[in-house]
Amino acid sequence: QVQVVESGGGLVQAGASLRLSCRASGRTSSITAMGWFRQAPGKERDFVARINWVSGTTWYADSVKGRFTISTDNAKNTAYLQMNSLKPEDTAVYYCAADATRGGSVYATSSYDAWGQGTQVTVSS
């Protein structure tokens, strides 16, 4: 099995930047992709970004394109989400997820096997 742990959230002002990290452990050789999702209070968990572990191919939600960048350091089994030009509407709990066996739509939570506990990102106006 794969386990993932996020870090790097915090409270920032609009326009600032943050970098989230997600370290994977366990059967990391089975990981095919890493993803980031976010969930605001009272809302569903939404797709943010995804990166294929080997090819580096990326996908982004329209709301974050041009502002967020997902990357990996495979040697460290770590994925990152660089968030620039943050907006108050980016406020949410951000979750990292690993796709090890399921496949499926890159945008669906059901396509990911392992989830972190989440890290809070709060952007003040």
MIDREN-171021 format. One record per atom (N, C-alpha, C): residue in three letters; atom name; residue number from 1; y, x, z. Coordinates in Angstrom, 3 decimals. Example, Ala and Ser with C-alpha at 12.3 -4.5 7.8 and 13.67 -1.06 7.14 Angstrom:
// residues 2
SITE   res   atom     n         c2         c1         c3
SITE   ALA      N     1     -5.690     13.190      7.800
SITE   ALA     CA     1     -4.500     12.300      7.800
SITE   ALA      C     1     -3.300     13.200      7.800
SITE   SER      N     2     -2.250     12.850      7.080
SITE   SER     CA     2     -1.060     13.670      7.140
SITE   SER      C     2      0.030     12.900      7.870
// end
This chain:
// residues 125
SITE   res   atom     n         c2         c1         c3
SITE   GLN      N     1     -1.204      0.831      0.000
SITE   GLN     CA     1      0.000      0.000      0.000
SITE   GLN      C     1      1.253      0.864      0.000
SITE   VAL      N     2      2.336      0.255     -0.438
SITE   VAL     CA     2      3.634      0.923     -0.479
SITE   VAL      C     2      4.549      0.301      0.574
SITE   GLN      N     3      5.313      1.144      1.219
SITE   GLN     CA     3      6.344      0.687      2.140
SITE   GLN      C     3      7.684      1.248      1.675
SITE   VAL      N     4      8.755      0.476      1.905
SITE   VAL     CA     4     10.092      0.936      1.542
SITE   VAL      C     4     11.049      0.662      2.692
SITE   VAL      N     5     12.009      1.569      2.847
SITE   VAL     CA     5     13.018      1.437      3.901
SITE   VAL      C     5     14.384      1.727      3.304
SITE   GLU      N     6     15.320      0.792      3.509
SITE   GLU     CA     6     16.676      0.977      2.994
SITE   GLU      C     6     17.575      1.605      4.052
SITE   SER      N     7     18.655      2.190      3.563
SITE   SER     CA     7     19.707      2.675      4.444
SITE   SER      C     7     21.000      2.757      3.660
SITE   GLY      N     8     22.118      2.866      4.388
SITE   GLY     CA     8     23.388      3.126      3.721
SITE   GLY      C     8     24.378      1.985      3.677
SITE   GLY      N     9     24.025      0.834      4.235
SITE   GLY     CA     9     24.983     -0.265      4.232
SITE   GLY      C     9     26.141     -0.003      5.165
SITE   GLY      N    10     27.108     -0.931      5.160
SITE   GLY     CA    10     28.250     -0.787      6.046
SITE   GLY      C    10     29.359     -1.743      5.710
SITE   LEU      N    11     30.486     -1.531      6.380
SITE   LEU     CA    11     31.669     -2.358      6.179
SITE   LEU      C    11     32.718     -1.521      5.453
SITE   VAL      N    12     33.178     -2.013      4.302
SITE   VAL     CA    12     34.181     -1.303      3.520
SITE   VAL      C    12     35.232     -2.294      3.024
SITE   GLN      N    13     36.339     -1.754      2.559
SITE   GLN     CA    13     37.378     -2.583      1.958
SITE   GLN      C    13     37.120     -2.756      0.469
SITE   ALA      N    14     37.688     -3.794     -0.073
SITE   ALA     CA    14     37.565     -4.040     -1.508
SITE   ALA      C    14     38.052     -2.821     -2.282
SITE   GLY      N    15     37.305     -2.478     -3.325
SITE   GLY     CA    15     37.633     -1.327     -4.145
SITE   GLY      C    15     36.927     -0.050     -3.749
SITE   ALA      N    16     36.321     -0.058     -2.577
SITE   ALA     CA    16     35.634      1.141     -2.083
SITE   ALA      C    16     34.247      1.273     -2.710
SITE   SER      N    17     33.565      2.348     -2.328
SITE   SER     CA    17     32.222      2.628     -2.832
SITE   SER      C    17     31.248      2.801     -1.677
SITE   LEU      N    18     29.990      2.509     -1.953
SITE   LEU     CA    18     28.899      2.754     -1.023
SITE   LEU      C    18     27.683      3.162     -1.820
SITE   ARG      N    19     26.818      3.969     -1.198
SITE   ARG     CA    19     25.553      4.291     -1.828
SITE   ARG      C    19     24.423      3.897     -0.894
SITE   LEU      N    20     23.553      3.040     -1.408
SITE   LEU     CA    20     22.368      2.642     -0.671
SITE   LEU      C    20     21.196      3.513     -1.086
SITE   SER      N    21     20.326      3.792     -0.122
SITE   SER     CA    21     19.122      4.567     -0.395
SITE   SER      C    21     17.895      3.749     -0.038
SITE   CYS      N    22     16.809      4.008     -0.733
SITE   CYS     CA    22     15.546      3.324     -0.479
SITE   CYS      C    22     14.428      4.348     -0.602
SITE   ARG      N    23     13.803      4.655      0.521
SITE   ARG     CA    23     12.737      5.640      0.520
SITE   ARG      C    23     11.397      4.928      0.544
SITE   ALA      N    24     10.535      5.309     -0.379
SITE   ALA     CA    24      9.195      4.726     -0.459
SITE   ALA      C    24      8.184      5.666      0.189
SITE   SER      N    25      7.146      5.066      0.764
SITE   SER     CA    25      6.056      5.841      1.355
SITE   SER      C    25      4.750      5.100      1.114
SITE   GLY      N    26      3.654      5.745      1.457
SITE   GLY     CA    26      2.348      5.151      1.216
SITE   GLY      C    26      1.847      5.535     -0.166
SITE   ARG      N    27      1.288      4.578     -0.897
SITE   ARG     CA    27      0.720      4.841     -2.219
SITE   ARG      C    27      1.821      4.869     -3.286
SITE   THR      N    28      2.699      5.845     -3.170
SITE   THR     CA    28      3.844      5.908     -4.084
SITE   THR      C    28      3.425      6.166     -5.518
SITE   SER      N    29      2.232      6.710     -5.717
SITE   SER     CA    29      1.755      6.956     -7.082
SITE   SER      C    29      1.529      5.660     -7.850
SITE   SER      N    30      1.438      4.550     -7.136
SITE   SER     CA    30      1.211      3.264     -7.793
SITE   SER      C    30      2.502      2.565     -8.195
SITE   ILE      N    31      3.640      3.100     -7.789
SITE   ILE     CA    31      4.919      2.445     -8.081
SITE   ILE      C    31      5.240      2.555     -9.569
SITE   THR      N    32      5.588      1.423    -10.169
SITE   THR     CA    32      6.008      1.417    -11.567
SITE   THR      C    32      7.519      1.234    -11.691
SITE   ALA      N    33      8.120      0.604    -10.686
SITE   ALA     CA    33      9.564      0.374    -10.739
SITE   ALA      C    33     10.086      0.080     -9.338
SITE   MET      N    34     11.385      0.297     -9.185
SITE   MET     CA    34     12.078     -0.039     -7.941
SITE   MET      C    34     13.216     -0.988     -8.276
SITE   GLY      N    35     13.463     -1.914     -7.374
SITE   GLY     CA    35     14.529     -2.870     -7.612
SITE   GLY      C    35     15.392     -3.080     -6.388
SITE   TRP      N    36     16.583     -3.605     -6.632
SITE   TRP     CA    36     17.490     -4.011     -5.566
SITE   TRP      C    36     17.820     -5.486     -5.749
SITE   PHE      N    37     17.790     -6.198     -4.659
SITE   PHE     CA    37     18.182     -7.602     -4.618
SITE   PHE      C    37     19.208     -7.763     -3.504
SITE   ARG      N    38     19.897     -8.894     -3.507
SITE   ARG     CA    38     20.817     -9.162     -2.409
SITE   ARG      C    38     20.798    -10.645     -2.074
SITE   GLN      N    39     21.123    -10.913     -0.815
SITE   GLN     CA    39     21.110    -12.287     -0.343
SITE   GLN      C    39     22.302    -12.530      0.559
SITE   ALA      N    40     23.176    -13.418      0.117
SITE   ALA     CA    40     24.324    -13.814      0.908
SITE   ALA      C    40     23.931    -14.992      1.803
SITE   PRO      N    41     24.654    -15.225      2.880
SITE   PRO     CA    41     24.304    -16.325      3.793
SITE   PRO      C    41     24.234    -17.659      3.068
SITE   GLY      N    42     23.139    -18.373      3.278
SITE   GLY     CA    42     22.965    -19.686      2.690
SITE   GLY      C    42     22.605    -19.698      1.222
SITE   LYS      N    43     22.361    -18.515      0.661
SITE   LYS     CA    43     22.048    -18.437     -0.769
SITE   LYS      C    43     20.684    -17.799     -0.984
SITE   GLU      N    44     20.205    -17.911     -2.212
SITE   GLU     CA    44     18.927    -17.318     -2.562
SITE   GLU      C    44     19.056    -15.804     -2.726
SITE   ARG      N    45     17.920    -15.144     -2.701
SITE   ARG     CA    45     17.883    -13.703     -2.935
SITE   ARG      C    45     18.010    -13.469     -4.441
SITE   ASP      N    46     19.046    -12.750     -4.838
SITE   ASP     CA    46     19.360    -12.548     -6.248
SITE   ASP      C    46     19.075    -11.122     -6.706
SITE   PHE      N    47     18.669    -11.019     -7.957
SITE   PHE     CA    47     18.431     -9.721     -8.582
SITE   PHE      C    47     19.744     -8.971     -8.741
SITE   VAL      N    48     19.700     -7.667     -8.484
SITE   VAL     CA    48     20.859     -6.800     -8.677
SITE   VAL      C    48     20.581     -5.749     -9.749
SITE   ALA      N    49     19.501     -4.989     -9.563
SITE   ALA     CA    49     19.211     -3.901    -10.495
SITE   ALA      C    49     17.754     -3.491    -10.363
SITE   ARG      N    50     17.265     -2.828    -11.417
SITE   ARG     CA    50     15.885     -2.335    -11.430
SITE   ARG      C    50     15.826     -1.082    -12.264
SITE   ILE      N    51     14.917     -0.175    -11.895
SITE   ILE     CA    51     14.712      1.048    -12.674
SITE   ILE      C    51     13.230      1.332    -12.764
SITE   ASN      N    52     12.774      1.654    -13.967
SITE   ASN     CA    52     11.390      2.065    -14.140
SITE   ASN      C    52     11.226      3.472    -13.593
SITE   TRP      N    53     10.151      3.661    -12.853
SITE   TRP     CA    53      9.967      4.891    -12.092
SITE   TRP      C    53      9.801      6.105    -13.003
SITE   VAL      N    54      9.120      5.912    -14.140
SITE   VAL     CA    54      8.834      7.040    -15.025
SITE   VAL      C    54      9.863      7.152    -16.150
SITE   SER      N    55     10.123      6.036    -16.826
SITE   SER     CA    55     10.990      6.092    -17.999
SITE   SER      C    55     12.472      6.137    -17.640
SITE   GLY      N    56     12.815      5.616    -16.449
SITE   GLY     CA    56     14.226      5.553    -16.081
SITE   GLY      C    56     14.974      4.387    -16.698
SITE   THR      N    57     14.288      3.533    -17.422
SITE   THR     CA    57     14.932      2.354    -18.004
SITE   THR      C    57     15.507      1.475    -16.895
SITE   THR      N    58     16.716      0.971    -17.127
SITE   THR     CA    58     17.388      0.193    -16.088
SITE   THR      C    58     17.754     -1.208    -16.563
SITE   TRP      N    59     17.871     -2.096    -15.603
SITE   TRP     CA    59     18.351     -3.448    -15.826
SITE   TRP      C    59     19.389     -3.763    -14.734
SITE   TYR      N    60     20.389     -4.560    -15.092
SITE   TYR     CA    60     21.414     -4.933    -14.137
SITE   TYR      C    60     21.766     -6.411    -14.252
SITE   ALA      N    61     22.137     -6.991    -13.130
SITE   ALA     CA    61     22.718     -8.324    -13.169
SITE   ALA      C    61     24.104     -8.230    -13.811
SITE   ASP      N    62     24.490     -9.262    -14.521
SITE   ASP     CA    62     25.790     -9.245    -15.197
SITE   ASP      C    62     26.926     -9.014    -14.199
SITE   SER      N    63     26.774     -9.516    -13.003
SITE   SER     CA    63     27.842     -9.438    -12.008
SITE   SER      C    63     28.109     -8.019    -11.516
SITE   VAL      N    64     27.182     -7.093    -11.761
SITE   VAL     CA    64     27.365     -5.731    -11.257
SITE   VAL      C    64     27.423     -4.692    -12.370
SITE   LYS      N    65     27.210     -5.099    -13.596
SITE   LYS     CA    65     27.242     -4.143    -14.713
SITE   LYS      C    65     28.571     -3.420    -14.765
SITE   GLY      N    66     28.497     -2.117    -14.945
SITE   GLY     CA    66     29.717     -1.311    -15.020
SITE   GLY      C    66     30.240     -0.877    -13.663
SITE   ARG      N    67     29.730     -1.465    -12.584
SITE   ARG     CA    67     30.170     -1.089    -11.240
SITE   ARG      C    67     29.043     -0.443    -10.424
SITE   PHE      N    68     27.833     -0.912    -10.600
SITE   PHE     CA    68     26.692     -0.406     -9.839
SITE   PHE      C    68     25.813      0.452    -10.743
SITE   THR      N    69     25.193      1.461    -10.150
SITE   THR     CA    69     24.267      2.314    -10.884
SITE   THR      C    69     23.022      2.537    -10.030
SITE   ILE      N    70     21.869      2.267    -10.615
SITE   ILE     CA    70     20.604      2.514     -9.935
SITE   ILE      C    70     20.022      3.815    -10.467
SITE   SER      N    71     19.439      4.599     -9.576
SITE   SER     CA    71     18.846      5.871     -9.974
SITE   SER      C    71     17.692      6.193     -9.027
SITE   THR      N    72     16.938      7.208     -9.381
SITE   THR     CA    72     15.836      7.632     -8.529
SITE   THR      C    72     15.800      9.148     -8.413
SITE   ASP      N    73     15.239      9.601     -7.331
SITE   ASP     CA    73     14.847     10.993     -7.158
SITE   ASP      C    73     13.349     10.925     -6.889
SITE   ASN      N    74     12.572     11.082     -7.958
SITE   ASN     CA    74     11.131     10.875     -7.825
SITE   ASN      C    74     10.494     11.887     -6.868
SITE   ALA      N    75     11.042     13.086     -6.819
SITE   ALA     CA    75     10.494     14.099     -5.922
SITE   ALA      C    75     10.624     13.681     -4.457
SITE   LYS      N    76     11.629     12.877     -4.178
SITE   LYS     CA    76     11.861     12.409     -2.828
SITE   LYS      C    76     11.376     10.979     -2.622
SITE   ASN      N    77     10.766     10.400     -3.661
SITE   ASN     CA    77     10.304      9.003     -3.586
SITE   ASN      C    77     11.423      8.066     -3.132
SITE   THR      N    78     12.599      8.311     -3.673
SITE   THR     CA    78     13.770      7.570     -3.220
SITE   THR      C    78     14.531      6.980     -4.406
SITE   ALA      N    79     14.963      5.751     -4.228
SITE   ALA     CA    79     15.839      5.095     -5.191
SITE   ALA      C    79     17.203      4.911     -4.547
SITE   TYR      N    80     18.219      4.900     -5.399
SITE   TYR     CA    80     19.589      4.771     -4.914
SITE   TYR      C    80     20.294      3.637     -5.654
SITE   LEU      N    81     21.264      3.063     -4.985
SITE   LEU     CA    81     22.151      2.103     -5.633
SITE   LEU      C    81     23.573      2.526     -5.314
SITE   GLN      N    82     24.227      3.104     -6.307
SITE   GLN     CA    82     25.622      3.495     -6.166
SITE   GLN      C    82     26.483      2.290     -6.502
SITE   MET      N    83     27.300      1.884     -5.560
SITE   MET     CA    83     28.118      0.685     -5.737
SITE   MET      C    83     29.587      1.086     -5.702
SITE   ASN      N    84     30.259      0.913     -6.815
SITE   ASN     CA    84     31.679      1.239     -6.929
SITE   ASN      C    84     32.500     -0.033     -7.119
SITE   SER      N    85     33.782      0.079     -6.883
SITE   SER     CA    85     34.700     -1.054     -7.067
SITE   SER      C    85     34.172     -2.318     -6.398
SITE   LEU      N    86     33.784     -2.174     -5.159
SITE   LEU     CA    86     33.182     -3.297     -4.448
SITE   LEU      C    86     34.166     -4.444     -4.272
SITE   LYS      N    87     33.620     -5.657     -4.324
SITE   LYS     CA    87     34.396     -6.877     -4.192
SITE   LYS      C    87     33.886     -7.678     -2.997
SITE   PRO      N    88     34.718     -8.529     -2.429
SITE   PRO     CA    88     34.238     -9.362     -1.309
SITE   PRO      C    88     32.993    -10.165     -1.663
SITE   GLU      N    89     32.863    -10.572     -2.913
SITE   GLU     CA    89     31.686    -11.348     -3.314
SITE   GLU      C    89     30.412    -10.517     -3.381
SITE   ASP      N    90     30.540     -9.200     -3.217
SITE   ASP     CA    90     29.348     -8.356     -3.127
SITE   ASP      C    90     28.754     -8.358     -1.715
SITE   THR      N    91     29.433     -8.986     -0.775
SITE   THR     CA    91     28.950     -9.032      0.593
SITE   THR      C    91     27.611     -9.755      0.662
SITE   ALA      N    92     26.619     -9.086      1.237
SITE   ALA     CA    92     25.270     -9.633      1.317
SITE   ALA      C    92     24.380     -8.654      2.064
SITE   VAL      N    93     23.178     -9.106      2.357
SITE   VAL     CA    93     22.132     -8.184      2.784
SITE   VAL      C    93     21.436     -7.696      1.520
SITE   TYR      N    94     21.345     -6.405      1.385
SITE   TYR     CA    94     20.733     -5.794      0.198
SITE   TYR      C    94     19.319     -5.349      0.540
SITE   TYR      N    95     18.392     -5.744     -0.332
SITE   TYR     CA    95     16.983     -5.435     -0.135
SITE   TYR      C    95     16.478     -4.536     -1.265
SITE   CYS      N    96     15.691     -3.559     -0.874
SITE   CYS     CA    96     14.990     -2.726     -1.833
SITE   CYS      C    96     13.574     -3.269     -1.993
SITE   ALA      N    97     13.032     -3.133     -3.197
SITE   ALA     CA    97     11.681     -3.623     -3.454
SITE   ALA      C    97     10.975     -2.696     -4.425
SITE   ALA      N    98      9.672     -2.595     -4.257
SITE   ALA     CA    98      8.852     -1.767     -5.127
SITE   ALA      C    98      7.867     -2.636     -5.903
SITE   ASP      N    99      7.773     -2.356     -7.175
SITE   ASP     CA    99      6.791     -3.020     -8.036
SITE   ASP      C    99      5.652     -2.036     -8.231
SITE   ALA      N   100      4.515     -2.331     -7.615
SITE   ALA     CA   100      3.385     -1.408     -7.695
SITE   ALA      C   100      2.210     -1.989     -8.475
SITE   THR      N   101      2.039     -3.285     -8.434
SITE   THR     CA   101      0.863     -3.870     -9.070
SITE   THR      C   101      1.138     -5.163     -9.831
SITE   ARG      N   102      2.256     -5.799     -9.533
SITE   ARG     CA   102      2.415     -7.191     -9.991
SITE   ARG      C   102      2.937     -7.313    -11.413
SITE   GLY      N   103      3.896     -6.489    -11.771
SITE   GLY     CA   103      4.518     -6.678    -13.071
SITE   GLY      C   103      5.248     -7.999    -13.108
SITE   GLY      N   104      5.430     -8.551    -14.272
SITE   GLY     CA   104      6.119     -9.821    -14.428
SITE   GLY      C   104      7.585     -9.626    -14.729
SITE   SER      N   105      8.350    -10.695    -14.595
SITE   SER     CA   105      9.771    -10.627    -14.896
SITE   SER      C   105     10.474     -9.648    -13.974
SITE   VAL      N   106     11.306     -8.800    -14.536
SITE   VAL     CA   106     12.003     -7.804    -13.723
SITE   VAL      C   106     13.003     -8.451    -12.782
SITE   TYR      N   107     13.369     -9.712    -13.076
SITE   TYR     CA   107     14.396    -10.394    -12.304
SITE   TYR      C   107     13.835    -11.236    -11.157
SITE   ALA      N   108     12.531    -11.381    -11.104
SITE   ALA     CA   108     11.916    -12.297    -10.143
SITE   ALA      C   108     11.450    -11.565     -8.893
SITE   THR      N   109     11.700    -12.150     -7.737
SITE   THR     CA   109     11.238    -11.543     -6.488
SITE   THR      C   109      9.715    -11.464     -6.448
SITE   SER      N   110      9.051    -12.375     -7.116
SITE   SER     CA   110      7.583    -12.402     -7.110
SITE   SER      C   110      6.961    -11.219     -7.840
SITE   SER      N   111      7.767    -10.461     -8.574
SITE   SER     CA   111      7.257     -9.313     -9.324
SITE   SER      C   111      7.173     -8.044     -8.484
SITE   TYR      N   112      7.570     -8.127     -7.233
SITE   TYR     CA   112      7.641     -6.948     -6.386
SITE   TYR      C   112      6.685     -7.084     -5.207
SITE   ASP      N   113      6.016     -5.971     -4.901
SITE   ASP     CA   113      4.973     -6.005     -3.878
SITE   ASP      C   113      5.484     -5.714     -2.482
SITE   ALA      N   114      6.400     -4.766     -2.394
SITE   ALA     CA   114      6.831     -4.285     -1.084
SITE   ALA      C   114      8.329     -4.452     -0.940
SITE   TRP      N   115      8.753     -4.883      0.226
SITE   TRP     CA   115     10.163     -5.134      0.498
SITE   TRP      C   115     10.602     -4.399      1.764
SITE   GLY      N   116     11.844     -3.938      1.741
SITE   GLY     CA   116     12.419     -3.358      2.940
SITE   GLY      C   116     12.985     -4.437      3.849
SITE   GLN      N   117     13.530     -4.002      4.978
SITE   GLN     CA   117     14.050     -4.934      5.968
SITE   GLN      C   117     15.458     -5.407      5.638
SITE   GLY      N   118     16.100     -4.740      4.696
SITE   GLY     CA   118     17.442     -5.130      4.288
SITE   GLY      C   118     18.508     -4.328      5.002
SITE   THR      N   119     19.636     -4.137      4.334
SITE   THR     CA   119     20.778     -3.457      4.918
SITE   THR      C   119     22.038     -4.250      4.572
SITE   GLN      N   120     22.880     -4.456      5.569
SITE   GLN     CA   120     24.055     -5.300      5.393
SITE   GLN      C   120     25.176     -4.528      4.713
SITE   VAL      N   121     25.753     -5.153      3.693
SITE   VAL     CA   121     26.953     -4.643      3.042
SITE   VAL      C   121     28.029     -5.707      3.185
SITE   THR      N   122     29.138     -5.331      3.789
SITE   THR     CA   122     30.243     -6.259      3.976
SITE   THR      C   122     31.499     -5.667      3.353
SITE   VAL      N   123     32.116     -6.422      2.458
SITE   VAL     CA   123     33.315     -5.967      1.766
SITE   VAL      C   123     34.473     -6.874      2.175
SITE   SER      N   124     35.476     -6.289      2.801
SITE   SER     CA   124     36.628     -7.068      3.247
SITE   SER      C   124     37.719     -7.039      2.186
SITE   SER      N   125     38.491     -8.104      2.152
SITE   SER     CA   125     39.553     -8.206      1.146
SITE   SER      C   125     40.864     -7.626      1.643
// end
